[in-house]
Amino acid sequence: MKKFFQLEGFLPYRFDRLAKHISVSFAEVYRRRFNITVPQWRILALLHETPHLSSKAIAQQGNLDKVMVSRAVADLEARGLLKRYLSPDDARVNELCLTLEGARLFESIAPLALRWEEDFLGVLEDGDRRDLARILQRLEEHAKMPAEMKAVMGGATR
């Protein structure tokens, strides 16, 4: 019997839908209380982890559109949460870092983020959480692999 395509069961659609549900749910944690958007949260988190990044690096690492990053950076800068400066390595590039106020804001949100994550994952048993982390890692590695390499390996990366 021929299998018919059904969007509801299609993996990319399911991941995208789950990611949106997660993002909206988590955004409630920081949107109302801290007046922070999803891109702004990602930028704060990235700059907290790696203090000196360009907007281009933030867009790549944060999986964000360049225009989204530009708007979010402008808003965060206007609020005094980050500052921009010329890169010591390349005077054509602006790098960004958190201000003291930006670092404090991130450190206020981070514990709430961890509690939210713990609650969200609370529907899974410990073994399921470990399996999920391992499976996501493998799928991400496979998704990043060039198509030529996937073809050579027959689609498997084990």
Disulfide bonds with the S-S distance in Angstrom:
none
